[in-house]
């Protein structure tokens, strides 16, 4: 390996000039680091020592050992030197893309949205404040005669809170999700912005000049360009991901490849921030592509990136320790002429903490206002968790490599590495190792009273489950019984469970505790709902897009559980409705394929949402009841869950009435997917139990996978007919002669009415007749009161308002749509013109009008009969009679008459007139069920 000129390790340079290292020795260092990492993680499990702290100490120890033995570690030492002298840009290019993508991809989208303003404040103005604070303090207090540009360069370099260090620490400490999101998001973003600021001052130190316009232009191009490139790579790779079918290896490899390619394209190709590019890419994947990985694929992806992050963290922290050790030990000036540098390092550490306090303090009002807010305890942790790591160290090495010119002396480059390495060491050692203590001191690691009661209750349930399992497994035919006391002795976690279980909601005398319990149960139910959505995605019950919408609605509801009842339906309302552009697409100019694409897909999506919402809540309520049993609080949350599903149930009922073919297709898709998946699992199970050889299993498995792929590429589609095409299905138009029917169709208006729309109002002069093709219409009336009407509705095939048009009377009742209704509207003049054409048609129209009247006047008898049955009864067993004044009307037994026009005076009843419309029943019949009222009472 070539010697590095003017490096910080003079002894090392002399040695390397006489000996050569084999590049393959670098692999030895990787192996040693991984072994040390494995040992550290194994030994530190269950302790309070941060893993990253141990790795840094190990790295410093390795670097010190290699330096102290005068390169006497052989090939291991050669490998250490190869990695210690690695180009800093290469160091970032190797480790950062994977670490940044893993961190940003694992963040929750909803948390990012809520905390975005807070993260931007800390990463934008926060970095600038920190840079100028540190730069000013360095310029005014340090004795190195640095220019303002040089001081600000080191200030910007040290303003980067390293995401690698911060994320690793937060994952170990188990900080709250809100605080973790803010700190992790800030570390990702301000790492990118700090690098941009560093690049700006780096160019200025090397002689380039910038005015304010050029500075703004540079910062905008580097940051906004990075976001644009990240989105472009995200969109392209997600589209590609959509064409990959059930190939987990390719899916995972694509995520790895795109993170590195995007970083290289941004950093080297477009000269923008590669860090911000990969961060944007990872967040885009978290928002859009999380549901693209299902079942085993998602689990494999999670394990893969967890392993990549673990390996990268292990290598980068050990390597950081090596660089710090050799940088300090190899520079004798730090102990000689400039021995005061150690004191200034401590002072710089104090300055770093002060600048962090200033940043959080200045931005605190805004941080409290936006997102989830921020209290003083969280602000304290936010201040203390500003760790520095490998990013800052790599940037300082870049400065060192560029030193030795008239713009930047070698001594300055060496001091940059020393100060940066020292700050990395101190923040990890001091801040990193004490953060958990501060969390404990502030009481932020304690469980709430509600959670403690749940945990205690769960231990009793675990003991019951253990007893059930023992009952099932404790005896068998071959070995006989087992000894329960011995079994229990080995279940140490349950040894202190004594007495009977105490329900977590019993004895809650405090209102505050009741509120905490209520909030806790709401959260648990919503978590169960979200888990059910994941299960339905794996089962093929919902699509990826639908799953994203449903999970987002749960995330939004979780934010409000403390102050409001369950409200996850609120986030879905805008997605569940009949398309507003339906009327336009019903026109003749729109082709049928366009109607199918825009209407059917929208309805199918809404049906998927409603069905999944109802099913997930039902599953979550069942699981909650099985776990916690009966309690007032659990019942209240279950009632809230039931109420949440009302609109979803109504919408599905509307679709079932208006477009039943859509629900049929949705269910067919679900069943087809489930059946094919069942066949795949069945074949795989046959191979597991040895009934099929692997080759035979693969043959059958590939065949079913091909069927599944064809199904997903070309699923069954529902077809929705236009209203004009449905006209022949209405009995009125179908029964009329073709010329008359065609004339009515030509003069009619095609109308689609949404739920809750009034077709006509009681007492209003009739202006036409409504023919119902699909949907449900409900009638209400102030003058017709009937307690026996259980289902006061009309459906397909009804002719509404015909009686009023024929008689000229005002409408008898209100007609309001109970669902989406597809109708024809015929104006009064068009109907009345038919009366002059043929007496038979007039009789037919009167007969058609009576069909509606019988359900209005005698619901107890006729309401349960379908419209088709009523029409058959009217055609086969009814007749139309016209009586003149003075004639006697006799109603035979087992018959019912209906007065359509004229007036009738009952015999033996003085001063009582029956007015139309009215039901006429035979004598000696119990009339108690027809106590309706129009203008007089019927007795």
PyMOL commands that set and color helices and strands:
alter all, ss='L'
color gray80, all
select helices_A, chain A and resi 10-18+25-44+51-68+75-84+88-105+109-123+125-141+148-157+163-173+177-205+212-242+248-269+274-292+296-329+332-334+341-369+376-384+390-402+410-441+449-473+484-489+492-494+511-539+544-558+570-575+582-585+592-628+632-644+646-658+660-688+694-713+723-729+731-735+738-747+802-807+828-835+839-857+859-862+867-877+928-930
alter helices_A, ss='H'
color red, helices_A
select strands_A, chain A and resi 475-476+480-481+749-753+758-760+768-774+777-780+793-794+799-800+814-817+821-827+896-899+903-904+914-915+918-921
alter strands_A, ss='S'
color yellow, strands_A
deselect
rebuild
show_as cartoon
